[in-house]
Amino acid sequence: MQKIESIEEFSKLFEEEGSFFFVKHSLTCPISQAAFEEYEKFSSDSSLPCYYLAVQEARPLSNHIAERFHVKHESPQAILFTRSNVVWHASHWKITEKSLQAAFVENN
């Protein structure tokens, strides 16, 4: 799992990755922490590349993703990108290891 902090780093993902998960994580929210732990569990066993941002540290990138992909910002928020498109997203308590795995299986 790799932290992404800039629009430039995020844009580079589209050049290098066909599909990947991305999570917007709030450093101050207990719900976000629980979702992030589920994401960590998923990423440790996944063959799919997994990335994240800390909303407080990368607000411009968080806003860029919401605007470019027309996915209303939420935190925590998990997004599955395939061929530069959003094919699945979830927020808050809907982010679980099981839901991430199901999204991966259904969309790849």
DAHUDA-V606746 format. One line per field, one symbol per residue. ss: DSSP state (H for helix, E for strand, - for the rest). burial: b if it has 9 or more other ideal C-beta (glycine too) atoms within 8 Angstrom, else e. A space follows every 50 residues. Layout:
BEGIN
ss = ???
burial = ???
END
This chain:
BEGIN
ss = -EE---HHHHHHHHHH--EEEEEEE----HHHHHHHHHHHHHHHH---EE EEEE----HHHHHHHHHHH-------EEEEEE--EEEEEEEHHH--HHHH HHHHHHH-
burial = eeebebeebbeebbeeeebbbbbbbbbebebbebbbebbbbbbeebebbb bbbbbeebeebbbbbbeebebebebbbbbbbbeeebebbbbbeebbbebb bebbeebe
END
